Amino acid sequence: MEGQIAIVTGAGKGIGEAIAQALAGAGARVAVTSRVAADAERVAASIGPGHIGLGMDVRSSAAVDEAVAAATESLGTPTILVNNAGVNRLAPSESYPDDDWDLVLDVNLTGVFRCCRAAGARMLEAGHGSIVNVASIIGASVGMPWRAPYASSKAGVVGLTRTLAVEWADRGVRVNALLPGPVRTAMVAEAITQGLVDEQAAVDHTPTGRLGLPADVADAVLLLCSPEARFVTGQALAVDGGYATWGAAHPASRRFGAADA
């Protein structure tokens, strides 16, 4: 990753923080972004000199454009974009609030498009780049209750990924998606404590016998952004320990068996 300039969204904690750390460890210069600027600055400082932390709310096109411009001015033209920012709100579909639906779709899907548009334009001008969109097995291959907008948004991210991959492949920009399964983050740990997630059911349904770790997703990002993946674009790679492969018919999938960040 030496010489690469990366922008990572939603990198103030959890999976995004692990991705920023992994890219920096591989030699990239990283613009860590988060809706909370202080979180982004903390992570950037923790991974060492040569990186920057920026506040960025993906719900605002202006904020996205400004952050990408700031990253370009400070570090150089972005060659890697990882869209990790996301939110989730749980509620039964028959009573799901409009405001929560709009929030989840705006952050998880429209926000991804805004970032792809802003950073992708610069990559296309330079003639090369790699974009990784963090989607989820939920919506792509596994259905779970109370997650209608989350599943819809993540399925949309996969469709967006494939569309951009086809549009931009002949101009040197690759676009792929990751589909994490249940990953042990602070948010998931809290959901387990609150009884919203059945940890044992999730582990029982995962052939590898454990929940994922943020580092598992980060390593997959490194793979897709590496020169070794130069002929890989338009793909949706599951990083789930075999969770989705086992099949949604498993009893654990009919419970609150998993959530991801």
C-alpha positions as CSV (number, residue, x, y, z in Angstrom):
1,M,0.0,0.0,0.0
2,E,3.0,2.3,-0.1
3,G,2.1,5.5,-1.9
4,Q,-1.6,4.9,-1.7
5,I,-4.0,7.5,-0.3
6,A,-7.0,6.1,1.4
7,I,-10.3,7.6,2.7
8,V,-12.2,5.5,5.2
9,T,-15.7,6.5,6.3
10,G,-17.2,5.6,9.7
11,A,-13.7,5.1,11.0
12,G,-14.1,6.6,14.4
13,K,-14.5,3.1,16.0
14,G,-15.2,-0.5,15.4
15,I,-14.8,-2.0,11.9
16,G,-13.9,1.4,10.4
17,E,-11.1,2.0,12.9
18,A,-9.7,-1.5,12.2
19,I,-9.7,-0.8,8.5
20,A,-7.9,2.5,8.9
21,Q,-5.3,0.9,11.1
22,A,-4.8,-2.0,8.6
23,L,-4.4,0.4,5.7
24,A,-1.9,2.6,7.6
25,G,0.0,-0.5,8.7
26,A,0.3,-1.6,5.1
27,G,1.9,1.8,4.2
28,A,-1.1,3.9,3.0
29,R,-1.7,7.4,4.1
30,V,-5.2,7.5,5.6
31,A,-7.9,10.1,5.9
32,V,-9.9,8.9,8.8
33,T,-13.5,10.3,8.6
34,S,-16.3,10.1,11.1
35,R,-19.5,12.1,11.8
36,V,-17.8,12.9,15.1
37,A,-14.6,14.8,14.2
38,A,-13.0,14.1,17.6
39,D,-13.3,10.4,17.0
40,A,-11.7,10.7,13.6
41,E,-8.9,12.8,15.0
42,R,-8.3,10.3,17.8
43,V,-8.0,7.4,15.5
44,A,-5.7,9.3,13.1
45,A,-3.4,10.2,15.9
46,S,-3.3,6.7,17.2
47,I,-2.1,5.3,13.9
48,G,0.8,7.7,13.7
49,P,2.1,10.7,11.7
50,G,1.1,11.2,8.1
51,H,-2.6,10.6,8.6
52,I,-5.5,13.0,9.2
53,G,-8.8,12.9,10.9
54,L,-11.8,14.7,9.4
55,G,-15.4,15.2,10.5
56,M,-17.8,14.1,7.7
57,D,-21.5,13.5,7.8
58,V,-22.3,11.3,4.7
59,R,-25.9,12.6,4.8
60,S,-24.6,15.9,3.3
61,S,-23.3,16.1,-0.2
62,A,-21.5,19.4,0.7
63,A,-19.9,17.8,3.7
64,V,-18.7,14.8,1.7
65,D,-17.3,17.0,-1.1
66,E,-15.5,19.2,1.5
67,A,-13.9,16.3,3.3
68,V,-12.7,14.6,0.0
69,A,-11.3,18.0,-1.1
70,A,-9.5,18.4,2.3
71,A,-8.1,14.9,2.2
72,T,-6.9,15.5,-1.3
73,E,-5.2,18.8,-0.4
74,S,-3.5,17.3,2.7
75,L,-2.5,13.8,1.4
76,G,-3.0,13.7,-2.3
77,T,-5.5,12.3,-4.8
78,P,-7.3,9.4,-3.2
79,T,-6.6,5.9,-4.6
80,I,-8.6,3.9,-2.1
81,L,-12.1,4.6,-0.7
82,V,-13.7,2.4,1.9
83,N,-17.3,3.2,2.6
84,N,-17.9,1.8,6.1
85,A,-20.2,4.4,7.7
86,G,-23.6,2.9,8.6
87,V,-26.5,2.9,11.0
88,N,-29.2,0.5,12.0
89,R,-32.6,1.0,13.8
90,L,-34.6,-2.1,14.9
91,A,-38.4,-2.1,14.8
92,P,-41.2,-4.3,13.4
93,S,-41.9,-3.5,9.8
94,E,-45.6,-2.9,10.4
95,S,-44.8,0.0,12.7
96,Y,-41.5,1.2,11.4
97,P,-41.1,5.0,11.7
98,D,-40.6,7.0,8.5
99,D,-37.8,9.1,10.1
100,D,-35.8,6.0,11.0
101,W,-36.3,4.5,7.5
102,D,-35.1,7.8,5.9
103,L,-32.1,7.9,8.2
104,V,-30.9,4.4,7.5
105,L,-31.3,4.7,3.8
106,D,-29.7,8.1,3.7
107,V,-26.6,7.0,5.6
108,N,-26.2,3.4,4.4
109,L,-27.0,3.8,0.7
110,T,-27.2,7.4,-0.4
111,G,-24.2,8.3,1.7
112,V,-22.2,5.5,0.0
113,F,-23.2,7.0,-3.4
114,R,-22.2,10.5,-2.3
115,C,-18.7,9.3,-1.3
116,C,-18.2,7.2,-4.4
117,R,-19.2,10.1,-6.6
118,A,-16.9,12.6,-4.8
119,A,-13.8,10.3,-4.5
120,G,-14.5,8.3,-7.7
121,A,-14.4,11.4,-9.9
122,R,-10.9,12.1,-8.7
123,M,-9.9,8.5,-9.2
124,L,-11.3,8.5,-12.7
125,E,-9.3,11.7,-13.5
126,A,-6.2,10.0,-12.3
127,G,-7.0,6.8,-14.1
128,H,-6.8,4.3,-11.2
129,G,-8.3,3.6,-7.8
130,S,-10.1,0.9,-5.7
131,I,-13.4,1.4,-3.9
132,V,-14.7,-1.1,-1.3
133,N,-18.2,-0.7,0.0
134,V,-19.1,-2.4,3.3
135,A,-22.5,-4.0,2.8
136,S,-23.8,-7.0,4.9
137,I,-24.9,-10.5,4.5
138,I,-28.3,-9.1,5.7
139,G,-30.1,-8.1,2.6
140,A,-27.7,-9.9,0.3
141,S,-28.1,-13.5,1.4
142,V,-29.7,-13.6,4.9
143,G,-33.0,-12.2,6.1
144,M,-33.5,-11.1,9.7
145,P,-36.5,-9.5,11.4
146,W,-36.9,-5.9,12.4
147,R,-34.2,-4.8,9.9
148,A,-36.3,-3.7,6.8
149,P,-34.4,-0.5,5.9
150,Y,-31.1,-1.9,6.9
151,A,-31.5,-5.0,4.6
152,S,-32.9,-2.8,1.8
153,S,-30.0,-0.3,2.1
154,K,-27.3,-3.1,2.1
155,A,-28.9,-4.8,-0.8
156,G,-28.8,-1.5,-2.6
157,V,-25.1,-1.1,-1.8
158,V,-24.4,-4.3,-3.7
159,G,-26.4,-3.1,-6.7
160,L,-24.6,0.2,-6.6
161,T,-21.3,-1.5,-6.4
162,R,-21.9,-3.6,-9.5
163,T,-23.2,-0.7,-11.5
164,L,-20.2,1.5,-10.7
165,A,-17.9,-1.4,-11.4
166,V,-19.3,-1.8,-14.9
167,E,-19.2,2.0,-15.5
168,W,-15.7,2.6,-14.3
169,A,-13.7,-0.6,-15.1
170,D,-12.3,0.6,-18.4
171,R,-11.1,3.8,-16.7
172,G,-9.0,2.1,-14.1
173,V,-11.3,2.2,-11.1
174,R,-12.3,-1.1,-9.4
175,V,-15.4,-1.3,-7.1
176,N,-16.2,-4.2,-4.9
177,A,-18.3,-4.9,-1.8
178,L,-17.8,-6.8,1.4
179,L,-20.6,-8.7,3.2
180,P,-19.7,-9.0,6.8
181,G,-21.6,-11.5,9.0
182,P,-21.9,-11.1,12.8
183,V,-18.9,-9.1,13.9
184,R,-17.9,-8.5,17.6
185,T,-18.0,-4.7,17.9
186,A,-18.9,-2.4,20.8
187,M,-22.3,-1.9,19.2
188,V,-22.9,-5.7,19.0
189,A,-21.7,-6.2,22.5
190,E,-24.2,-3.7,23.8
191,A,-27.0,-5.4,21.8
192,I,-26.0,-8.7,23.3
193,T,-26.2,-7.1,26.8
194,Q,-29.6,-5.7,26.0
195,G,-30.9,-9.0,24.8
196,L,-31.4,-7.8,21.3
197,V,-28.8,-10.3,19.9
198,D,-28.5,-13.9,20.9
199,E,-24.8,-14.4,20.8
200,Q,-24.8,-18.2,21.3
201,A,-27.3,-18.6,18.4
202,A,-25.0,-16.6,16.2
203,V,-22.0,-18.6,17.1
204,D,-23.9,-21.9,16.7
205,H,-24.9,-20.8,13.2
206,T,-21.3,-19.9,12.2
207,P,-19.3,-22.9,10.9
208,T,-16.0,-21.5,12.1
209,G,-17.5,-21.4,15.6
210,R,-17.0,-17.7,16.5
211,L,-18.2,-14.2,15.8
212,G,-16.1,-12.2,13.4
213,L,-13.6,-9.6,14.5
214,P,-13.1,-6.1,13.0
215,A,-9.6,-7.3,11.9
216,D,-11.3,-10.0,9.7
217,V,-13.1,-7.3,7.7
218,A,-10.0,-5.1,7.6
219,D,-7.9,-7.9,6.2
220,A,-10.5,-8.5,3.4
221,V,-10.3,-4.8,2.6
222,L,-6.5,-5.1,2.2
223,L,-7.0,-8.0,-0.2
224,L,-9.5,-6.2,-2.4
225,C,-7.3,-3.0,-2.5
226,S,-4.1,-4.9,-3.2
227,P,-2.4,-5.2,-6.6
228,E,-3.1,-9.0,-6.4
229,A,-6.9,-8.1,-6.9
230,R,-6.2,-6.1,-10.0
231,F,-8.6,-8.2,-12.1
232,V,-11.4,-8.3,-9.4
233,T,-14.3,-5.8,-9.7
234,G,-18.0,-5.9,-9.2
235,Q,-17.8,-8.6,-6.6
236,A,-19.6,-9.0,-3.2
237,L,-17.3,-11.0,-0.9
238,A,-18.8,-12.5,2.2
239,V,-16.7,-12.2,5.3
240,D,-18.9,-14.2,7.7
241,G,-17.2,-17.5,8.7
242,G,-19.6,-19.4,6.5
243,Y,-22.7,-18.0,8.2
244,A,-24.6,-17.3,5.0
245,T,-23.3,-20.5,3.3
246,W,-24.9,-22.6,6.0
247,G,-28.3,-21.4,4.9
248,A,-31.0,-19.2,6.3
249,A,-33.1,-22.3,7.2
250,H,-30.9,-22.9,10.3
251,P,-33.0,-22.2,13.4
252,A,-30.7,-19.5,14.7
253,S,-31.6,-17.3,11.7
254,R,-35.2,-17.2,13.0
255,R,-34.1,-15.5,16.2
256,F,-32.2,-12.3,16.9
257,G,-29.1,-14.2,16.0
258,A,-26.8,-11.6,14.5
259,A,-26.1,-8.0,13.9
260,D,-23.2,-6.2,12.3
261,A,-21.7,-2.7,12.6
